[in-house]
């Protein structure tokens, strides 16, 4: 038996029931009462410091949340700048309703947020058409935004100090603690702002993150590979950014005179998606921005008509807008059937339908690329079938108009614009795709038919499928066209060419064009005599008549500089 177990126990070595207390739980006999009191004081002081810090932090956060944004004028833009505490160190530019652009620009726990609140359209137009506009932006934009950010940083420090000081003062009723809390808040905010300034990286401008409509646009960094971005490059990029944002808002503000959204039918024309799922995101975002009444798709929505490709077409059913479609030469019957099964879709094939107040005629392309033996001439032999389809649809339109003289066809849909003869003069407007480049032919071949071809909404470059967003070093544009029809006359009054891709931080550009005004024909009463030596009214020549189509001048209202669409293109 252990001798230690038999020795008498002191009171400190026994618990309430008289049992021995383990040695590790017994108090240190060398610890004096004074030492124990000091330990209790230290614990109490630590608790006070911790609770004070927690209250100060909560008060400072409340103060920061109350900081108002700082308004700044950047060229034609009115923006608000806000610095917020955040675990994501980013600079974010909000462009309602287009989306946002974010940059990982620094390493401090601060989010720099700039929101475009308004655009002075007159100033924006002056910027585009003045020779010195871009230079002025280069000089003024960085200083304006930096000054606004510095002012908002000072407000952050002031509000954080006030919030922390008031919270501590009201909680503990100690003026000294309140002053220390407020001073500490100022120090923390100042250190964060300083860290943001020191670690800010202009190189981050070459790696933006897009959301909203901008997330569907290809971004092309026009800065040389491995090139060090200096301050002048930053100024140039910022000025270009402001200019392109202005273009978006100019377009939204420049509807034809005398018409507003309530008097218009808005149609989104897409084509040649070629399996690119981004196209459906683009459609959804454009619908959010422009309140589209109907989407018209002129074919080649897939590339080979395989079951896997056709599964992608179920995305159409999730779009909250009517979808009218004619098949292209890459689609096949299975693709058309899948689209027809979507609740919001209408497949048009040699018939006339009415959607969103417009009477639309259309016919599918008779060819199917997967079945064509191009090497043996099968593809070219299909041209005869395309020509026959155009005449077949033309006959359908003529028959419909004869039965409905007061309500004739407004739009014809035909995938391939290279064989137009059967439709010229039989429809006021024809929409096509197939070429992967956009083109507008007013009064095509003097027939009275306007023919509008849109480029690839999927960014397709070559026949046989969609290419990557970048092909080598060249950007591939995703294109679409917004068409505005007068509700009363159901005639096209304006259209927007929308291009997603190209240069600049905002890789979405819009060009607005207005249709020429229609001049009513002069009616001559029966029996009226024509004065000798004058030209009878029916023989008068309108300005531009007799000139080639390319030499005619039609009223347009360009908004942002875009490359002129070429007459050629890669057939798909």
C-alpha positions in Angstrom: 0.0 0.0 0.0 1.2 3.6 -0.9 2.3 5.5 2.2 1.0 8.7 0.7 -2.5 7.3 0.7 -2.4 6.7 4.5 -1.2 10.2 5.5 -3.7 12.7 7.0 -5.4 15.0 4.5 -5.8 18.8 4.9 -9.1 20.5 4.2 -7.9 21.7 0.8 -7.1 18.1 -0.2 -10.6 16.9 0.4 -13.9 17.7 -1.4 -17.3 18.2 0.3 -17.8 14.5 0.7 -14.4 13.9 2.3 -12.9 12.3 -0.7 -9.4 13.1 -1.8 -9.0 15.8 -4.5 -6.6 14.8 -7.4 -3.2 16.6 -7.1 -3.6 18.4 -10.4 -6.8 20.1 -9.1 -5.4 21.1 -5.7 -4.5 24.8 -5.3 -0.9 25.8 -5.4 0.2 26.2 -1.8 2.7 28.9 -2.9 -0.1 31.0 -4.6 -0.9 33.9 -2.2 -4.2 35.6 -2.0 -2.6 38.8 -3.4 -1.5 36.9 -6.5 -5.0 35.5 -7.0 -6.5 39.0 -6.8 -4.1 40.3 -9.4 -5.0 37.4 -11.7 -8.7 38.2 -11.3 -8.0 41.9 -12.1 -6.1 40.9 -15.3 -9.0 38.7 -16.4 -11.5 41.5 -15.7 -9.3 44.0 -17.6 -9.1 41.6 -20.5 -12.8 41.2 -20.5 -13.4 44.9 -20.5 -10.9 45.5 -23.4 -12.5 42.7 -25.4 -16.1 43.9 -24.9 -15.0 47.5 -25.6 -13.4 46.4 -28.8 -16.4 44.4 -29.9 -18.8 47.3 -29.1 -16.4 49.7 -31.0 -16.2 47.4 -34.0 -20.0 47.1 -34.2 -20.4 50.8 -33.8 -17.8 51.5 -36.5 -19.5 49.1 -38.9 -22.9 50.9 -38.3 -21.1 54.2 -39.0 -19.6 52.9 -42.2 -23.0 51.6 -43.4 -24.3 55.1 -43.0 -21.6 56.8 -45.1 -23.3 58.5 -48.2 -21.8 57.9 -51.6 -19.8 60.7 -53.1 -21.1 62.1 -56.4 -18.7 62.9 -59.2 -19.0 64.2 -62.8 -16.8 62.1 -65.2 -17.3 63.7 -68.6 -21.0 63.1 -69.5 -21.5 60.5 -66.7 -22.8 61.3 -63.2 -21.4 58.6 -60.9 -21.4 57.8 -57.2 -18.2 56.5 -55.5 -18.4 54.4 -52.3 -15.7 52.7 -50.3 -16.9 49.8 -48.2 -15.2 47.3 -45.9 -15.2 44.0 -47.6 -13.3 40.7 -47.6 -13.2 40.9 -51.5 -10.6 43.5 -52.5 -12.2 44.8 -55.7 -13.0 47.8 -57.7 -16.5 47.4 -59.1 -18.3 49.6 -61.6 -22.0 49.2 -61.7 -23.8 50.1 -65.0 -27.5 49.6 -64.5 -29.2 48.0 -66.3 -26.3 46.7 -68.4 -24.4 44.9 -65.7 -21.2 45.4 -63.8 -17.4 45.2 -64.3 -15.1 44.1 -61.4 -11.3 44.2 -61.0 -9.1 42.6 -58.4 -7.3 45.9 -58.1 -5.7 45.8 -54.6 -5.1 43.7 -51.5 -6.7 45.7 -48.7 -10.1 44.7 -47.2 -11.8 47.5 -49.1 -14.4 47.4 -51.9 -14.3 50.5 -54.2 -17.8 50.8 -55.8 -18.7 53.3 -58.5 -22.2 53.4 -59.9 -23.3 55.2 -63.0 -26.4 57.2 -62.0 -27.1 59.3 -65.0 -25.8 60.3 -68.4 -26.1 63.8 -69.9 -26.9 62.8 -73.4 -26.1 66.2 -74.9 -22.6 66.1 -73.3 -22.2 62.5 -74.4 -23.0 63.4 -78.0 -20.7 66.4 -77.8 -18.0 64.0 -76.6 -18.4 61.7 -79.6 -18.4 64.5 -82.2 -15.8 66.8 -80.7 -12.2 66.4 -81.8 -10.9 67.2 -78.3 -13.5 65.2 -76.3 -11.3 62.1 -75.8 -8.3 64.2 -74.8 -10.3 66.0 -72.2 -11.5 62.8 -70.7 -7.9 61.5 -70.5 -7.0 64.6 -68.5 -10.0 64.9 -66.2 -11.4 61.4 -65.6 -8.6 60.0 -63.3 -8.4 63.1 -61.2 -12.2 63.3 -60.8 -12.5 59.7 -59.6 -9.4 59.9 -57.4 -10.7 63.0 -55.7 -14.2 61.4 -55.1 -12.6 58.3 -53.7 -10.4 60.4 -51.3 -13.4 62.4 -50.1 -15.4 59.2 -49.5 -12.4 57.7 -47.6 -12.5 60.8 -45.3 -16.2 60.3 -44.8 -15.6 56.7 -43.9 -13.0 57.6 -41.3 -15.4 60.3 -39.8 -18.4 58.0 -39.7 -16.5 55.1 -38.4 -15.0 57.2 -35.6 -18.4 58.6 -34.7 -20.1 55.2 -34.7 -17.3 53.5 -32.6 -17.1 56.4 -30.1 -20.9 56.7 -29.6 -21.3 53.0 -29.2 -18.6 52.7 -26.5 -19.6 55.9 -24.8 -23.2 55.0 -24.5 -22.4 51.4 -23.4 -19.8 52.0 -20.8 -20.3 55.7 -19.9 -16.6 56.4 -20.2 -15.4 59.4 -22.2 -11.9 58.3 -22.4 -12.8 54.9 -23.7 -15.1 56.5 -26.3 -12.2 58.8 -27.5 -9.8 55.8 -27.7 -12.4 53.8 -29.7 -13.0 56.7 -32.1 -9.3 57.3 -32.7 -8.7 53.6 -33.2 -11.4 53.5 -35.9 -9.8 56.4 -37.7 -6.4 54.6 -37.6 -7.9 51.4 -39.0 -9.7 53.1 -41.8 -6.7 55.2 -42.6 -4.5 52.1 -42.7 -6.9 50.3 -45.0 -7.1 53.3 -47.4 -3.3 53.6 -47.4 -2.9 49.9 -48.1 -5.5 50.2 -51.0 -3.6 53.1 -52.5 -0.2 51.4 -52.2 -1.3 48.0 -53.5 -3.5 49.4 -56.3 -2.5 47.7 -59.6 -3.3 49.2 -63.0 -2.5 45.8 -64.5 -5.8 44.6 -63.1 -7.6 46.5 -65.9 -6.6 43.7 -68.3 -8.4 41.1 -66.2 -12.0 42.3 -65.7 -14.9 40.1 -64.5 -18.3 40.8 -66.1 -21.8 40.3 -64.8 -25.1 40.9 -66.4 -25.2 41.6 -70.1 -21.5 42.4 -70.1 -20.8 38.9 -68.9 -21.8 37.6 -72.3 -19.4 39.9 -74.2 -16.0 38.8 -75.3 -13.3 41.0 -73.7 -10.2 41.8 -75.7 -7.3 43.3 -73.8 -5.6 45.7 -76.3 -2.5 46.0 -74.2 0.6 44.3 -75.5 1.5 40.9 -74.0 4.0 41.4 -71.1 3.8 45.1 -71.5 4.0 47.1 -68.3 0.9 49.3 -67.9 1.9 52.8 -67.1 -0.3 55.6 -65.9 -0.9 57.0 -69.4 -2.3 53.6 -70.5 -4.6 53.7 -67.4 -5.8 57.1 -68.4 -6.5 56.1 -72.0 -8.4 53.0 -70.9 -10.5 54.9 -68.4 -11.4 57.5 -71.0 -12.4 54.8 -73.5 -14.5 53.2 -70.8 -16.4 56.4 -70.1 -16.9 56.9 -73.8 -18.4 53.5 -74.5 -20.7 53.6 -71.5 -22.0 56.9 -72.8 -22.7 55.2 -76.1 -25.0 52.7 -74.4 -27.0 55.4 -72.8 -27.2 57.5 -75.9 -28.7 54.6 -77.8 -31.3 54.0 -75.1 -32.3 57.7 -75.2 -32.5 58.1 -78.9 -35.8 56.6 -79.9 -37.4 58.1 -83.1 -39.0 61.4 -82.5 -42.7 61.1 -81.7 -42.5 57.5 -80.6 -42.0 56.0 -77.2 -41.9 52.5 -75.9 -45.7 52.3 -75.5 -46.1 52.9 -79.3 -43.5 50.4 -80.4 -43.2 46.7 -81.0 -39.7 45.6 -80.1 -38.3 42.6 -82.0 -34.9 41.0 -81.3 -33.5 39.4 -84.4 -30.9 36.7 -83.8 -29.4 34.1 -86.1 -26.7 31.5 -86.5 -26.3 30.7 -82.8 -24.4 27.4 -83.7 -24.7 25.8 -80.3 -23.3 28.7 -78.3 -25.3 28.7 -75.0 -24.2 32.3 -74.3 -26.7 33.4 -76.9 -29.6 32.6 -74.6 -28.0 34.6 -71.8 -27.6 37.5 -74.2 -31.3 37.2 -75.2 -32.4 37.2 -71.5 -30.3 40.2 -70.6 -31.4 42.2 -73.7 -35.0 41.4 -72.8 -34.4 42.7 -69.3 -32.9 45.9 -70.7 -35.2 46.6 -73.7 -38.5 44.8 -72.8 -38.6 42.7 -76.0 -42.0 41.7 -77.4 -40.7 38.8 -79.6 -37.5 37.1 -80.5 -37.1 36.1 -84.2 -34.5 33.5 -85.0 -33.6 32.9 -88.7 -31.9 29.5 -88.3 -28.6 27.6 -87.8 -29.3 27.4 -84.1 -27.2 24.2 -84.0 -24.4 22.9 -86.2 -25.1 19.2 -87.1 -28.5 18.5 -85.6 -27.2 15.8 -83.2 -29.3 14.8 -80.1 -26.7 16.3 -77.8 -26.9 19.7 -79.6 -30.7 19.5 -79.6 -30.7 19.2 -75.8 -29.3 22.8 -75.6 -32.5 24.0 -77.3 -34.5 23.5 -74.1 -33.0 26.8 -72.9 -35.5 28.5 -75.2 -38.4 27.4 -73.0 -36.9 29.3 -70.0 -37.0 32.7 -71.9 -39.9 34.8 -70.8 -40.6 36.1 -74.3 -42.2 34.6 -77.5 -39.7 32.9 -79.8 -40.4 32.6 -83.5 -38.0 30.4 -85.6 -37.3 29.2 -89.1 -34.8 26.4 -89.6 -31.4 26.9 -91.2 -29.4 24.6 -93.3 -27.6 23.2 -90.2 -30.6 22.4 -88.1 -32.6 19.5 -89.4 -36.1 18.3 -88.5 -35.2 17.1 -85.0 -34.0 20.6 -83.9 -37.2 22.2 -85.3 -39.3 19.6 -83.4 -37.4 20.3 -80.1 -38.0 24.0 -80.5 -41.7 23.5 -81.4 -42.1 21.6 -78.1 -41.1 24.7 -76.0 -44.0 26.5 -74.5 -43.1 29.9 -75.8 -41.8 28.9 -79.3 -43.4 29.0 -82.8 -41.8 27.2 -85.7 -42.8 28.8 -89.0 -42.6 26.7 -92.2 -44.4 28.0 -95.3 -47.2 29.7 -93.3 -48.2 33.0 -91.7 -48.5 33.5 -88.0 -49.4 36.5 -85.8 -47.2 37.1 -82.8 -46.9 40.3 -80.7 -49.2 42.1 -83.2 -47.0 41.3 -86.2 -48.0 39.0 -89.1 -44.9 36.9 -89.8 -44.4 34.6 -92.8 -41.5 32.1 -93.0 -40.1 29.0 -94.4 -37.3 26.7 -93.3 -34.1 26.1 -95.4 -34.7 22.9 -97.5 -31.1 21.8 -97.1 -29.6 19.9 -94.2 -25.8 20.2 -93.9 -25.4 16.8 -92.2 -26.9 15.1 -95.3 -25.0 17.1 -98.0 -22.2 15.6 -99.9 -20.4 18.8 -100.8 -17.4 17.1 -102.5 -19.8 15.6 -105.0 -21.6 18.8 -105.7 -24.6 18.1 -103.5 -24.4 21.4 -101.7 -24.5 23.5 -104.8 -27.3 21.4 -106.2 -29.3 22.5 -103.1 -29.3 26.0 -104.4 -32.2 25.1 -106.7 -34.2 24.0 -103.7 -33.5 27.3 -101.9 -34.7 29.2 -104.9 -37.8 27.1 -105.1 -38.5 27.7 -101.4 -38.3 31.5 -101.8 -40.9 31.3 -104.6 -43.0 29.0 -102.5 -43.0 31.4 -99.5 -43.7 34.3 -101.9 -46.7 32.5 -103.3 -47.9 31.9 -99.7 -47.6 35.6 -98.8 -49.4 36.7 -102.0 -52.3 34.3 -101.3 -52.5 35.5 -97.7 -52.4 39.1 -98.7 -55.2 38.5 -101.2 -57.4 37.0 -98.5 -56.5 39.7 -95.9 -56.1 42.9 -97.9 -56.5 45.1 -94.8 -54.0 43.0 -92.8 -51.1 41.9 -95.1 -47.9 40.2 -94.0 -45.5 42.5 -92.2 -42.3 40.4 -92.1 -40.9 37.4 -94.0 -38.3 35.1 -92.6 -35.8 33.3 -94.9 -32.5 31.9 -93.7 -30.3 32.3 -96.8 -30.3 35.8 -98.4 -28.3 34.9 -101.5 -31.4 33.6 -103.4 -33.9 36.4 -102.9 -35.8 36.5 -106.2 -39.0 34.7 -105.1 -39.6 37.2 -102.3 -38.7 40.5 -103.8 -41.7 42.8 -104.1 -43.9 40.3 -102.2 -43.0 41.3 -98.6 -42.2 44.8 -97.2 -39.4 43.4 -95.0 -37.3 40.1 -95.1 -35.1 39.0 -92.2 -32.2 36.6 -92.9 -29.0 35.2 -91.4 -26.6 32.6 -92.8 -23.8 35.0 -93.8 -22.3 35.5 -90.3 -22.0 39.2 -91.1 -24.6 42.0 -90.8 -26.0 43.8 -93.8 -28.9 46.2 -94.5 -30.4 46.5 -98.0 -33.2 49.0 -98.3 -35.5 48.7 -101.3 -33.5 45.7 -102.4 -33.0 45.7 -106.2 -35.6 48.5 -106.4 -38.3 45.9 -105.5 -39.8 47.8 -102.6 -38.5 45.1 -100.2 -36.2 45.9 -97.4 -33.8 43.1 -96.6 -32.0 42.9 -93.3 -29.4 40.2 -92.6 -27.9 39.8 -89.1 -24.6 38.4 -88.2 -23.9 35.4 -85.9 -25.4 35.7 -82.4 -23.2 32.8 -81.4 -20.0 34.4 -82.5 -19.6 31.7 -85.2 -16.7 32.1 -87.6 -16.8 29.0 -89.8 -19.3 26.6 -91.2 -19.7 23.5 -89.1 -19.9 24.9 -85.6 -19.3 27.7 -83.3 -15.7 28.7 -82.7 -14.2 29.7 -79.4 -14.7 33.3 -78.3 -11.2 34.0 -79.5 -9.9 32.6 -82.8 -6.1 33.2 -82.7 -5.7 36.9 -81.9 -8.9 38.1 -83.5 -12.1 38.8 -81.6 -15.3 37.1 -82.7 -18.2 39.4 -82.3 -21.6 38.2 -81.1 -24.2 40.2 -83.0 -27.9 40.9 -82.7 -30.3 43.5 -84.0 -33.1 45.2 -82.2 -36.0 46.2 -84.5 -38.6 48.8 -83.6 -42.0 48.7 -85.3 -44.8 51.3 -85.1 -47.7 49.6 -83.5 -50.2 51.4 -85.7 -48.6 51.0 -89.1 -46.5 47.9 -88.2 -43.7 49.3 -90.2 -40.0 49.3 -89.2 -39.1 52.8 -87.9 -35.6 52.2 -86.4 -33.1 49.4 -85.6 -30.1 49.0 -83.3 -27.1 46.9 -84.3 -25.7 45.4 -81.1 -22.2 44.1 -81.1 -20.7 42.2 -78.1 -16.9 42.0 -78.5 -14.2 44.3 -79.7 -12.0 46.8 -77.9 -12.5 48.5 -74.6 -13.6 47.7 -71.1 -17.2 47.8 -72.0 -17.3 45.4 -74.9 -20.9 46.1 -75.9 -21.6 48.7 -78.5 -24.9 49.9 -80.0 -25.5 51.8 -83.3 -28.9 53.3 -83.8 -30.3 53.8 -87.4 -33.6 55.3 -88.3 -35.6 54.3 -91.4 -36.2 57.0 -94.0 -39.5 58.6 -93.8 -42.1 57.3 -96.3 -43.2 60.0 -98.8 -46.8 59.5 -99.9 -47.4 59.3 -103.7 -48.9 62.4 -105.3 -52.4 61.7 -106.6 -53.3 63.5 -109.8 -57.1 64.2 -110.4 -58.5 62.7 -113.5 -58.5 65.1 -116.4 -55.9 67.3 -114.9 -53.6 68.9 -117.5 -49.9 68.9 -117.2 -48.4 72.4 -118.0 -46.3 72.5 -121.1 -42.6 72.3 -120.5 -42.8 70.6 -117.1 -42.2 67.1 -116.1 -45.2 65.1 -115.2 -45.2 64.1 -111.5 -45.1 60.4 -112.3 -41.8 61.0 -114.2 -40.1 63.1 -111.5 -36.9 61.6 -110.2 -36.4 61.3 -106.5 -33.1 62.3 -105.0 -30.7 59.4 -105.4 -32.9 57.5 -107.9 -30.9 56.0 -110.7 -27.8 55.7 -108.5 -26.3 52.4 -107.4 -27.5 51.3 -104.0 -24.1 52.0 -102.4 -24.2 55.6 -103.5 -27.6 56.4 -102.0 -27.9 58.3 -98.8 -30.3 57.2 -96.1 -30.9 59.0 -92.9 -29.1 57.3 -90.0 -28.3 58.3 -86.5 -25.1 56.6 -85.5 -24.4 56.3 -81.8 -21.1 54.6 -81.4 -18.5 53.9 -84.0 -18.7 50.4 -85.2 -17.0 48.7 -88.2 -19.1 48.9 -91.3 -20.5 45.4 -92.0 -19.0 44.0 -95.1 -21.0 42.8 -98.1 -19.4 39.4 -98.0 -19.3 36.9 -95.3 -18.7 33.3 -94.4 -21.8 31.2 -95.2 -22.8 28.8 -92.5 
